[in-house]
Amino acid sequence: MENDGPHILWESPKTEMLVDFLAYHQRWEPSYIRQRMLPMLSTIFFREKALNPTNTLLYGQYNFDSIQRVKVRFRHQFLVVKWKKDVHAMASVTYTIPGDSDIDQKKLTEDDESIDLLDECNAPQIHVEDGCWFLLTDENMELVRAAFPEEVNRYLLEKGI
């Protein structure tokens, strides 16, 4: 006997369709849309990477590069992950989203309960280094460890954590 009820099938999000839709209807810049989607896509990427090795993220635009540091927020530890975009940049400059400076990060570890969950500080930080574009995202430590166990263990050993 067949079940004729609804079937749910999970696939990778069709990000370019969403980018086109939001660019047309909301008049958002595609780069802004992709930057805001990266945290969601990185979570999907880590889950898939833990199950089956894959080499790309966001149609090959961003690849896992390294772990920058451990961040404590709302009494939970996160890893700040560097995602590399292989596009030649004009200069070696750092661009940050307002409210996400090193001073703010130190405050986060001291008084993490005062941060609004809807605050823009959750947006990925943009960083340009040696002609390469990077986005920095806060990631669940266990998801990153499941996807890249050697890199996480190496990082934690180097930092003595």
N, C-alpha and C positions, 0 to 999 in steps of 0.2 A: 504494500500500500504506500503510495507516494504522498509526501507532505507537500501540499500546494501553498503553504504559507510563505511569507516573505523570507528571502534568503539574504544574508548579509555577507558581502565579500569585501575584504579589506585589501586595498591596493595602495601603491604609492600615490601621494597627492599629485594631481596634474597642476603643478605650480604655474606653468606658463599661461594656462587658461585663467587662473586666478589673477595673475599679474595683469593680463590683458583686460579682464573685467574691471579690476579696481582702477587701472590707469584710465580707462574710458569713462566709467561711471563716477568715480570719486576724484578723478584728475590728480591722482597720486603719481609721483615719479616711480618708475619701475625699480630703481635702485633702493628707494625707501621701502617699497613693498617687500623686496627680497630680504632686506636687512631685518625687517620685522618678522618675517617668516622663518628665518634661520633657527631660532630656538626651538620651534616646533619640529622643523625638519631634522635638526640635530638629534632630538630625542628619538625620532623614527629611525634615523641612521644608526644610532648606538644599539637600538633593539635588534635591527636587522643584522648589523655587524656581529653582534654576539651570537646570532644563530647561523648566519652564512657570511663568510667574508665578502665584502664588497669594497670597491675602491673609490666610489664617487659619492658626492652629495650635491644636491641642487644642480643636477645635470652637469656634474663635473666642474662647477665653478668654484666650489670650496672643498678643500680636503683637510682632514685632520692633520695638524702640524705638531702641536706640543701642548703640554700642560704648563700654564704660566704660574699658577699659585693655588693655594687652598683658601677658600673664602667662607666665613661663617656668617650665616644670615638666618634670622629667626631660629636660632639655636641649632641649625642644621649645617653640616659641612658640605660645600660644593667645590668642584674643581673649576677653575677658570681655564677654559680650553681655547687655544689659538687655532682658528680656521684660516687656511691660506688660500688666497685667490691669486692665481698666476696671471697677473696683469701688470705691465710695467707702469710704475707711477712716476710722476714728474719730479718729486723731491722726497727726501726722507723726513716726513712730518708725522706727527700724531694728531689725530682728530678725535675728540671725545664728545660723547653726548653730555649735555649739561647735567650736573648733579652726580657724576660718576667718577670723581677724582680720587686720588689716593687718600686725601684727607677724609672724604666721605666713606671710603672703604674702611678706614680705621674706626670711624664712628660706628659703622655697621656692626663691627665685632663687639663694641662696647655696649651699644644701645640698639639692638636689632629690632625690638618690638615697636619702636616709634615710626618705622618706615611704612608708608602707605603701600598696600599691595598693587595698586593701580598706578603707582609712580613710574615715570619714564626711566628711572635708573635701571630698570630691567632690560632696556634695549641694549643690543650688542654694541660694544665699543669698537670703533673703527681705528685701525692702526696701520700706518704705512712704514715699512722698514726695508731698506736696501732694494727699493723698487718693487716690492711685493706688498699686496694688500692683505690685511688680516682682519678678521672679526673675532672679538673675544666674547664668549658666552659663558654663563654660569650653568654648570651641568651637574646632574646627580652623580655622586661619586661612584655608586654601585653600577650604574649604567655604563659609565666610562670604563670602569674596571672590567666589566663583562666583555666589552668590545675591544679594549686595548690593555690586557692585563700586564704585559711586559712594561709598557710605558708608564702605567700608574705605579707599579711596584718600583721601577727605577726612580721615578720622581720622588716617591715617598722615602726611599732609602737615601737619596741625595739630600733631602731636607731634614732627615732624621725624625720623621713623623711616624 
